[in-house]
Amino acid sequence: MINSEFMITAVYVLLFLALGTMVSIVRRNDPRYSYFLPALLAKLVGGLGFGLIYVYYYGYGDTFGYFNQSLTFTNHLQEDFWGGMKLILYLDNDAAKYIYSEYGLRSRLFSGQDTLVVIKLAALINLLTFSKFFATTLWFSFLSFVGLWYGYLKITEIYPGKRLRRLFAISFFFVPGIFFWGSGLMKDTVLIGFFWPLVVALLPLTRLRNPKWTEWIVIVLSFYFVFTTKIFAVFCLIPGLVFMIYHQSKNSIKNRLIRRIVAPVLLFSISIISVFGALRLSTFSAKFNIESAFETAKVYQDYHLEESSLGSSYRLLEFDNPIATYLLNIPGAINVTFFRPYIWEINSAAMALSALESLFVLGLFLLVLRRGGFKTNYRILKSDLVLMGLLIFSLLMAYIVGFSTYNFGTLVRYKIPCLMSLLVILCVLYDRLTEIKLSRRRL
């Protein structure tokens, strides 16, 4: 790092930490804010660590592509701000053609809105960082932290308690793979920064309540970034939302006879609306069009297998019948997302960190299973619509990610949203089971 970049980065580190300190002091009466400064520090360390690893260890990666292409956009903003904003705000799918025809710029990163949105965001941030890579990376870390903190506050309102405050803080901010791979100048950082605000802002709808105007702003803004960066995350959310809205609607009908009559019609109506909505959404992205979803997954598999270094890839079962391949790989794909790589599959320092994280998740899963068994855990899940909705999302996304990735290095980034959802579920189950155990002791 040259001196100017070091100085600018150091200034932003101090500014963010000073801001974190002030917020912690102002909100010191709220026990949740005891985690604010440590969580912010972890996020900033994750962002700087991510940048350092890519600069001095890997030497290449998409993060450099995003940053380098963002410089061209930033130059346009500096030369002609409103003309540059016209480029930033161009959201149609033919953006690559538009950019080439209007500005003569060509790059593979312009061909998809998922990569282009990162470039545009970095271009705007560059105006604040004098176009310095590490400082811009820090801003990505900070903005992602703001979104995660909003999600943390809301989830602790739904599930209050000292034990859960601590467990949620660990799950959101202190799991190494999450705060490291989710803090760089990458799509994943943008995704998780907006994913949890979207989830918690949508919860009023699942309770048949109209969100506040501030929640609608969060929904619209978060939906745009989640939909743009990882459209399949939106598709994975839909079944869980349908489940929660259906059961909440059904439970709101007090008369048992009427409920039995209306329930099938209600389920059919909500399902039709959801499927129609998903089909409409898919038209905005040819890459993730529902009709070609599995063909896309196959392309991703081949790409990641070609790009992977020896020993960092994995394979699932293959059958002559494609339907059998899709269905029979459900358990294996979910397992690889949450619980692999195993310890004996380690072949690098990065994989060692990922393997330890997977071992921790597996240990927590087995602890919850041992403490409550299938019956008690199922009863707790069944009685909580939010947990069931998160479980549906987690399993569906884990399957898609595990089935399409085939590379541990990429998997550790792609699985962050569903891993965080699983951790929230396991934390709530652990807390409920602990309370049940303590209440039995009191008796």
BELPEFEN-V171828 format. One record per helix or strand. SS is the DSSP state (H for helix, E for strand). FROM is the first residue (numbers start at 1). TO is the last residue. If there is no record, write none. Layout:
SS,FROM,TO
SS,FROM,TO
This chain:
H,3,26
H,31,58
H,62,79
H,81,88
H,95,103
H,108,110
H,113,129
H,133,158
H,162,174
H,176,181
H,187,206
H,213,229
H,231,251
H,256,282
H,290,307
E,313,313
H,322,328
H,330,339
H,343,345
H,349,382
H,385,405
E,407,407
H,408,414
H,416,442
